[in-house]
């Protein structure tokens, strides 16, 4: 009998991580991705944080020198309170043992792609349309974007890594809806190459002296901002703003910002944040808006008698506050590959994959939801007034730490007793 074949739908970080892991289990892999070509390094996406377990897993697939070159340390997790009147900042809680690494999506994704083993074929420009699970296999139908023709790809296993708006998840859970978190995030990446001595950079380094080693969270009344450095002279920032749910077209949660929206946002930044941060926001080119969603934990991750697995954001749409999206995706891939290598038979492997991952991701999604509401001053646990950063004590602020996330030290495998 020939090698088993897995069809992975989605060629983002989650999909490529699954391709690496499943190929490592001895399978052939075909990845369907609607983008016409791999992303050019550094130009696409935004920042992300990688935990120690993800770094160890990624180092199995990407040469360590390449991984180190694509990341910077985030040794410190620092939450501060900002007084919007005086612009003064005070430390709420600090964790010097945070131990994450910062990366840009556009740096990590090409490295994952370039390191794919020969057992993986990526079909760029192939938009997934539908699937069937006849007999003991799967058939995925895709449209070739360039020509419009449709093609069928057959395999033994379908891995749905098609994002938070997953059409494959919707096939099994048609009533599951994404939940609007109550706020959106303005995002931007400031490129300071050649501007290291500019007034903007001198000011931001004065206000945030540990950039390059620290994940900063500045909290004002019912809002907060995140700031950290990325490799190759870039600063990544996110600013969460409460408000009604915007109207979106299509499946993307990213909104293109109009000039009027950007102008109002920059004006508001000057009112809320310190002058150094407001200037950085003002000088960032092409800021954009992410509408923040998550979903209640799924009842299952394995479907169709063990022939379909959900992974990445398709398996657990989450808010960003625990830096979980990429880390959960890498952990999904690692566990899926481990289970397939252990059992070979997809149905048994996927049962163990689900048992290991479902309780972990459920706990992490719900914690990220709660943490976001706390930082945005929204009602939590029936307390209508929410967390007030203006009066918060150090003891109150302990719950803001990233290490309060369940399984912060690493997700267990099923063989370790995790999820069983």
N, C-alpha and C positions, 0 to 999 in steps of 0.2 A: 504494500500500500504506500502511495506517495505521501509527501508531507501534507499536513493539514494546512488550510488556508484561512486566515482571518481577514475580513473586510472591515477596515476602519473608516468611518464616515467623519470627516473633519481633519484638516491638516494643520491646525494650530498647535500650541504647545501640548495640550492634552492628547491630541491625536498622534503627534509624533512621539511623545513619551510612550504611549501605548504601543506604537509600532516597534519601538526599540525593545520594550519589555516582552512583547509577544514573540518577536523574532528571537530574542534570547532564550525563549522556552522551546525553540526548535521548530517554530511555525514559519511558513511564508506569509507575508502580509501585503495587502493591497490597500492603499490609502486613497480615498476619494476626496478631492478638495476643489471647490469651485473657483478659487483664485487662479489666475492664469499662470502664475509663476511664483517661486519663493520670494519672500519679502527681502528687499535689500537691507543689509545690516544697518541698524541704528535709525532708520528713517520712519519706521512705522510703530504705532502703539505708544505705550507709556511705561512708567516704572512699575516694578514689582519687588517683593521681598521674598527671599528664599531661606527656609529654616535649615538647620543642620542636617536633618534627615533627607530633605530634598537635595542638598548639596552632595551628600554621600551617594545618593541614587544617581544623580546626573553625572557624577564623576565615573560611573560605570560605563557611560555611553559617550561622554565628551572628554577628550584629553584634558587632564587637570590644568595644564597650563592655559588652555583656551577658556576653561571655566573661570579660573582666577582672573584672567584678563578681562572677562566680561562682567565682573562683579566687584563691588566695594564692600568693606565691612560695615555692618550696623551693629556695633558692639553695645550701644547704649539705646535704651528706650526711654524717652524723656517727655513727660506731660507737663505743660506749663499753663498757667492761667494768664490771660491778657485782659487788662483793663482798657476798654475801648475809649475811655475818656482821657486817661493819663498816658496810655500806650505802654505802661509798665508791665513787665512780665514777672511772675513768681513761680517757682518750682512747686508743682503739686506732688509728683512722685517720679522717682528716677530708678531705673534698673540697669546696672552696669554689666549684667551678665546676659544680655539679650541674645547675642550670638547669631544674628541673621546676616545675610548678604543682600546688597541691593543690585538689581540688574534692570536693564531696559529690554522690553519684549523684543524689540528689533535687533538686539544683540544675541539674546538667548535662542530665539527661533532659528536663525540661520545655522547656528552651531549644532542644534539638534538635527537639522536637516542634513548638513554636510557629513555628519557622523553616522548616518543610517547605514546599516549593514546591507550586503547584497540581497538578502532575503526580503527586503522591503522595496516595493514599487510604489511611487507616488504618482497618481494620475492627476496632474494639475489641469485646471480648466474643466473639471467634471463635476457638475452640480447634481447632488443626490436628489432623486425624485421619490423613490418608494422601495419597498422590499417585500419579499415573500419568504416564508420559512417552510418550504415543502419537505416532506420526508425527514431526512436527517441533516439537511443543510440549509443554506440561505442563498438568496439571489437578490442582489442590490441592482436597481436600475438607476442610471445616471444620464444626464444630458451633457453632451460635449458642447461647451459654451461657444466655441469658435464656429462649429458647423451646424449645431442644432440637432444632430443625430442623437439617438438614444442607444445606450449600450448596457448589457447585462454583465455583472461580475458575480461569479459564483464562489461560494466558500463554505466552510464548516461553522463559522462563527461571525456574527456581526457585532462590532463594537461601536456604539453610538457616542462619539465625541464631538457632537455637532452643536455644542454651546447651550447657553441658558434657555434659548427659545427652541430647543431640540424638537424637530418634527417626529423623530423616532419615539421620543418619550411621549409626545402627544398621541401617537398611535395607541399606546398602551394605557395612558392616563389622560383621556380627552378632557376631563373636568378639572385637571390640575391647572391652576392659574398662577402666573407670577404675581407677587405681592409688592406693590409700590411701598417703599420704605418710609415715605413722607418727606423726602429731600432729594436733591440732585447734587452732583459734584462738578464744579468747574475744575478742569485739569489743564496743566501746561508743563512743558519742558523748556527750561531756559538754558540756551547754549552760551556758555561764557568763554569759549575758546577764543583767545586773543583779547579778552576783556578782563583778564585776571586783576588788573590794577585799576579798573574803572571805578567810579564812585559807587555804582550799584553793587559791585562785588565787595568792595571794601566795607560798605555799609552792611551787607547781608552777613559777611563773615564776622563783623563786630556783634551783630544781634544774635547770630547763630554760630558761635565760635567752634562748635564740634562737628560741623558739616564734614562729611567724609568718613565719619565714624558713628554718627548718631541719627536715629529716627526721631524727628521732632514732631510732637503734637501740641499745637497751641489752641487752647480752648477759650473762646469768649462766650458771651451770653447767648445760648441756644444756637451755637455754630462752632465749628472747629476746622482747622487747617492742618495739613500734613506737609512736611518738607524734609527732603533728604537728597544727598548727592548721588549721582550716577557716574559710571565710568565715562571717560572721554569728555570731561569738562561740561557736565550738564547737571542742572538742578531740577528735581521733579517736585511739583506741588499739586495738592488737591485741596479744594475748599468746598465744604459741605454746607448747603443752604436749604433750610426748611421751606416747603411750599407745596402747592397743589400739584397733582400729577400732570405733566405736560402731555400734549398729544403727539404721538410718534407715528411715523409712517414706516411700514416695513417691519422687519424683525430686529433691526439694530437698536441698541439702547443708547447709542451715541447721537447727540443732536448737533447739527451744524449751527454755530452761533452767528447771529446777525451782527452787523456793526453796532447797532443800537444796544443789543444785549451785552456785547463786550464792553461798550462804553459805560453802561450802568454798573456792570460788575466791577470795573476798575475804580469807578467813583466810590462804590460801597466799600471796596478794599481799603481805601484811604480813610474811611470813617471808622472801620472796625479794627484794623490791624496796625502794627507799628509802621512807621514811615519806610523802614528798610524793606519790609516784606511787601508793602503796598507798591513800592517802586519796582520791585522784581516782578510782581504780577502785571504791572502796567507795561513793562518792557518785554514781556513774554509774547512771542509771535504765535498766532493761530491757537489761542486757547479754545477748548471745546468742552461740551457738557455731556456727562454720563448721567442718565436717569437711573437711580439706584433701585434695584429689585432684588428680591430673593423668592424662595418658595418654601412652603412647609416641607419637612422631611418626607421623602418618598417611602412608600410601603415596601418597595423592592428595588433591586438593582439588576436582577436577572429575569429574563422573560423568554417566552416561546420555548419552554422546555429546556432552558439552558443553551439556547442558540443566539441570544441577544443579550449583551451586557451594556449597561450605561456607565459612562466614565466622564470625569471632568465636570464642567458646569452643567452638562446635560443630566448628570446624576444628582447634583446638589447646587442649584443656583443659590448664591450667597452674597451678602453685602461685603464690602471690602475690609471691614474694620479689624478683623483678626488676621489679615494678610493670608487668607486661607485659599483663595481660588486656585492659584498656581500650585501651592503646596499640596492641597487635596488632590489635584489632578495628577501630580507626580506620584503621590502615594497610591492613588488608584491604579496607575500603570504598573507600579512596582508589585503590588499585591496581585493584580491580574496575571502578570507574567509568572509570579511565584506559584500561583495556584495551577496554572496551565502546565507548568513544568512538573509539578508534583503529581498531577492526576492524569494529564493528557486528555481524558474524556471531558469535553466542554461542560456537560451538565453538572458533573460532580465538581469540576473546578469552579464554575460560576456559583454554585451553592456555597462553597467555602469563601469565595471572594465576597459575596453578599454578606455572609455572616461576619466577616472581618471588618468590612468597610461601613456597613450601614449604621451601626451604633456610633461609630466615630464621627462620621460626617453629619449625622443628625445632631449630635451634641455641639459640634463646632458651628454649624449653620445657626442654631438657635442662640448660641453664645454671641456670635457676631451680630445677630439681630439686636440682642439686648444691649451690647456694648455701643452700637451705633446710636440707639435711642438715648442712652445715658449721655453720650458726648454731645448730642444735639439738644439736650434738655427737654426731651419728649417724655410723656408719661410712661412709666415703667412699673410693672407689678402693681398696677392699680393706684399708684401715687400720681395724682393729676399734675402736681407742680413740677415734677421731674427733677433731675440733678441740676443744681445751681452752682456753677463754677465760681461765682462771686463770693460765696460763703463756704465753699468746700474746704474741709480740713485735709491734712495729709492722710489721716485714717480713712476718710471718705474716698479719697482718690486711689486707694490701693486697687480698687476694682477696675481702674483704667489701664492697668498694666497689661501688656500683651501676654505675659505668662499666666494670666488668669484663664486663658483659653484652655478648655479640656484637651488633654493629650498634647500639651505644649511641648513636652520633651520628646515626642515622636509617637506615631500611631503604631500599635502592636499588630503583628500578623496573626492570622487565625491559629497558626501552630503555637503561638505564644500564649494562647488563651484569650486573645482579644476578640470580643464579639461572639464568643461561643458560650 
